[in-house]
């Protein structure tokens, strides 16, 4: 079932060359989902891997980079899956 603000699946962009890939990744419906995945999975990973360090007061610039990567990796993986699924068939 579609959410109220989402267009039908047929209206979402597909890609066949890398020049078209940004339009797929930056499509508002896709971006909402990939950011949601990154926040959900990233928060779980942050809690498992770095929360104890932050709570103990060990925050450092290095830790901030690791936290950023903790959220960036699931965002990239989600976008990779999106691109695999939205590739135009030849």
Secondary structure, 3 states (H helix, E strand, C coil): CCCCCCCCHHHCCCECCHHHHHHHHCCHHHHHHHHHHHHHHHHHHHHHHCHHHHHCCCCCHHHHHHHHHHHHHHHHHHHHHHHHHCECCC
